[in-house]
Amino acid sequence: MDRETSTVQVWALKGFLDELKRINDTMEDRRFVFILGAGASIQSGVKGAAPLAREWMQMLFHRVVSPETDFDSWLKLNPLEIDNWQPDNLAGHYPEIFARCFSGDHEAGFAELEKAIEAGSPSFGYAVLAWIMTKTSHNMVITTNFDNLVADSLYIYGRRSPHVIGHETLAGYLKPLARRPMVAKIHRDLFTDPINDPDGTGQLKKPWEDALRNIFKFYTPIFIGYGGNDGSLMNFLSDLSPRDISGRPFWCYYEPGGQPNGDIAALMQKHNGVLVPTPDWDQLMLDIGNLWGYKHDDQLKDLERYTKDMKQTLQEQVLNTSREGGEDIKAKLLPKPKQEQDKSWLDWTLEAENKSTVEDKVEHYKLAIEALPESAELHFNYAYWLFDIGHAESAKQHYKIAIDIDPDDFAAQSNYASVLESSGETEKAEIHYKKALALRPGDVNATYNYANMLSGLERYEEAEIYYKKALALKPDDTKAMNNYACLLIDLKRLEEAESLVNRALDLSPEHPVFVETKSELLFAQEKYQDALNTIERALELDPGSQQAKDIKAQIEQEIKRGKKGDSHRKK
């Protein structure tokens, strides 16, 4: 061990991992924050400071008129006249080299950085980091890097959008104990005038100093891939008291690359920190993830489900856009001609629904199902169309097949329940409504439809539970308000019914069905003339409504008799 590290604690990897597990298991109020440098991006295909600095020095060398020596010899001459020049540690002079190479054209420098960053994509270690930041309390990263590897991995592997703070003017939003993953870019983001010159990297901006002081009161830092070559973060950390950091900091360094420099050793010594020789980024993150519960098989299965769901959602949106659009939209979305074996369920469905006659559509769907008999989506869409044209029995058959293929298809379960209900098979319908709601308890339409069926069966107490659930899920659902009001009228709870139907009419004053319900309420309240005036307004809004005509006839009959009768209302 060299002189600089002789009095600093150096732990083996196993001891470091044991400590992380112990703290995680026994100290629920303690969180770790990952401090990431360029070394954490190398396995993702992003060039580190050393190769970039060397490339830029080569560019400078090529600008020399008639050089008297080769490149490596030229480097040893300290051609840029930089203090404490180390030709074998160009990463340590990265800011000065960048400033000199792109002096007079900083946009060209930023373009070089953008090219270097865009060449990368998150490596395995970032997949593990995404799991840690979304599944544990250790959900913060502070980085000197400009890249978006952390944010990208969180979106891809964790399905969360982090709060990325890429400029010191926003540093006040870096809050400890946040619910959402947070990424603090203390040298700014690539697209917000990144700090890459000696002055900028030499001094941490004041807003960051205030924010980081607050963070370190609650978080123990784990440094990974950070060489300490910029003065900004290193000077800030050196100025802190050991009491300013929660727990002892851990500085992980890549063991094959040798021990860190003396400044890092001195910093760890001051803060009672620990140096930890480690393998590369991917292996280290796997080790950390595993001790906190990470399982790559589970993440892969979750990613597969998510990717499938995303593709399914896009396909369904394409299909819905085609159905709702005019002929020009349908033509734009019609797939290019393909061999039958190359067609997806979406290709077959779009082709079928673009046929001009019912017979042609039926024939094309039959060909599609012959080609893809195990496609739940094809059977579902065929059933959807069949029911739409009044072929309920055939629709039931294909919804049933879709469910047999994929019992977890919420839409198939819900639609099948509706078709069964329309055919009077309410016992079977109830089974599938319940299955649909088990798959997606928060779906307001399935909840509302089930409530309607229960109300129609005069199972009012159960129906009321589901109407309340529907309104809790979507408080402005006027149809749920109206139908719940109808149920309350049946139960003679007229004040509650009045409140609901008035709310529905406030939101949709010209809806003829809601006006009809208001008339029925007035009838139940024995306000017969008001009921007659209201139903006449409903008929103005919808002159063809047979239900409104029947209600009007009943009201007029009651007025003639001078006594109350039973309301005739079809739900």
Buried (B, 14 or more C-beta within 10 A) or exposed (E): EEEBBEEBBBBEBEEBBEBBBEBBEEEEEBBBBBBBBBBBBBBBBBBBBBBBBBBBBBBBBEEEEEEEEEBEEBBEEBBBEBEEBEBEBBBBBBBBBBBBBBEEEBEEBBEBBBEBBEEBEBBBBBBBBBBBBBBBBBBBBBBBBBBBBBBBBBBBBBBBEBBBBBBBEBBEEBBBEEEEBBBBBBBBBBEBEBBBBBEBBBBBBEBBBEBBBBBBEBBBBBBBBBBBBBBBBBBBBEEBEEEEBBBBBBBBBBEEEEBBBBBBBBBBBBBEBBBBBBBBBBBBBBBBBBBBEBEBEEBEEBBEEBEEEEEEEEBBEBBEEBBEEEEEEBEEBBBEEEEEEEBBBBBBBBBBBBBEEEEEBBEBBEBBBEBBEEBBBBBBBBBBBBBEEEBBEBBBBBBBBBBEBBEEBBBBBBBBBBBBBEBEBBEBBBBBBBBBBEBBEEBBBBBBBBBBBBBBBEBBEBBBBBBBBBBEBBEEBBBBBBBBBBBBBBEEEBEBBBEBBBBBBEEBEEBBBBBBBBBBBBBBBEBBEBBBEBBBBBBEBBEEBEBBBBBBEBBEEBEEEEEEEEBEBEE
